[in-house]
Amino acid sequence: MEMEKSVTPNAISTILANPSTDSYSEIPQLIVQVVDLKPTGTSRFTFKASDGKMKLMAMLPTKMASDVNLGNIQNLGLILVKDYTINLVPKTQEKCLLVLKCEVVAPVLESEIGSDPKSQEIEFKPKQETGIVLKPKQDVVAKSAAQIVHEQHQNNAPSERMAMTRRVHPLVSLNPYQGNWTIKVRLTSKGNMRTYKNARGEGCVFNVELTDQDGTQIQATLFNEAANKFYNKFELGKVYYISKGTLKVANKQFKTVQNDYEMTLNENSEVEEVSEEGSPIPKAVFNFVKIDDLGTYVNGKELVDVIGVLQSVSPTMSIRRKANNETIPKRDITIADDSNKTVVISLWNDLATTMGQELLDVVDSNPIVAIKCLKVGDFQGVSLSSLGKSTVVVNPDVPEAENLKSWYASEGKSISMTSIGAGLINSTSSGARSFYSDRVTISHITSNSSLGGEKPQFFSIKACISFIKPEQLMWYQACKTCNKKVTTGHVSGYFCDGCQKNVDKYSLRYILALRVSDPSGEAWVSTFNDQAEKILGCSADELDKIKQQDEKEFHLKLKQATWTPHLFRVSVAQNEYNGEKRQRITIRAEAPLDFAVESKYLLEEMSKLQAS
């Protein structure tokens, strides 16, 4: 039946008389008009809910911001309020309608309904009650101790029955100014217990991520007594009722979920496990980043989720930390997705030994693997590393997994994949990483010392190599298997930390400093093996042999590499050295100048200047 496009008479009075939808056995049809719709912050909107006679301040949750931005909810439009709660604004003590679920009845009307001077705007202040309030007399019924005990036993209903009378708040409705609330959530991520030491003393802490049936997530932190009390009680994937926590505005530097607030649970918080039978709460919520898009996250603070087809799994390696000389297990896996790119993910600690072994057992069947909360680094261009809060799901029940299965079965198996690290690339079809996008001069980089402050920034430059210092250390001794540095063995040969074994031979790999120049200026840049081989035209082993046999030939080889125009894709980052921040420019990809393509690019740039 088509809904009549008009407000519900006395809708505001009905809402005020019933502060939440729990007040109804059957929720009536509550249609209100949206008046004075305006943004507050980046992802919330406020408005006045009107029924033609009365108005009430109202707010839409962050998940409905897209409806406003897309024009579904507009000023003077009509909405059907399907779920709501009434909150008090702390400073003014006014009542505010928080719309939790709604349906658009009419996007916009020609005018405001009941727009006359008699229309009332409701503003509520707390009642100033004076005097003594007498409660009605209640009948007193004498009960024996046996009757009281019997009734208490009857009232010990299981949590499933209690849940029927419990008011469960959706996560989107929570804010720091709310009083008592109870949420029903699934534990979708659990971090390791870790210790800390600061000016206030020592302690322990761990984080969890919670998800409700709407897919809304929030991060919760537990310190000291609460951490010790609840760490073993919280189990990944289980459903809980949680109450008596506090909320505050989320710290953007450390938050890992999309929520304006974060939660703290203390030793007085209540955590009750409930049956998840038939629970609509999703097992995990992912925000996947394509492998081909990982370059913009390199060395940033933002964590990413990825999904891909498992290609390979390495044996477990033991890595020694420089900080405390502790040995920790590590295992590398490689995944691919339909961008035809692969990326290496380092699993650490328990993930390396437990989940890593499970992946090794099934790698031949190429399962789909989804991993949540990974840090993006710049090892070999782009690499991923797990953290204490990272989770791995094999063949997850998500649409992206089905799409990848179909892609891999139909064409992915037969396609030659390239590493995203090797691919800060030389094809102009790759938008953000094209040699013809983000083109700048060298002086643009060197004159702006703040570039790359928060995370590396990528640019393209056209330049010549003006000088290669012949006295510098140009290479290192590398393991032929994993390319990591080897050291002299205790007895004989060489020892590789990466493979954790002795090797008889090594190869040399470039790590080279170059001075590059263009008409605007010059700068020192770093480059690694693949790009250095293209620039010098020979491998590090070959150049070392030339240097040993004929010093003049060695210097001539370096000179031949200078003053030839190149296209470079570079990253700019900030490194700290002796307490001072310095700009570091690294060549990520190189290509010789194609004069035909370059001429076309210059003509296009000139036409843009003429048009402007």
Secondary structure, 3 states (H helix, E strand, C coil): CCCCCCCCCCHHHHHHHCCEHHHCCCCCCCEEEEEEEEEECCCEEEEEEECCCEEEEEEECHHHHHHHHCCCCCCCCEEEEEEEEEEECCCCCCEEEEEEEEEEEECCCCCCCCCCCCCEECCCCCCCCCCCCCCCCCCCCCCCHHHHHHHHHHHCCCHHHHCCCCCCCCHHHCCCCCCCCEEEEEEEEECCCEEEEECCEEEEEEEEEEECCCCCEEEEEEEHHHHHHHCCCCCCCCEEEEECCEEEECCCCCCCCCCCEEEEECCCCEEEEECCCCCCCCCCCCCECCHHHHHHHCCCCCCEEEEEEEEEECCCEEEECCCCCCEEEEEEEEEEECCCEEEEEEEEHHHHHHHHHHHHHHHHHCCEEEEEEEEEECCCCCEEEEEEEEEEEECCCCHHHHHHHHHHHHCHHHCCCEECCCCCCCCCCCHHHCCCCCECCHHHHHCCCCCCCCCCEEEEEEEEEEECCCCCCCEEEECCCCCCEEEECCCCCEEECCCCEEECCCEEEEEEEEEEEECCEEEEEEEEHHHHHHHHCCCHHHHHHHHHHCHHHHHHHHHHCCCCEEEEEEEEEEEEECCEEEEEEEEEEEEECCHHHHHHHHHHHHHHHHHC
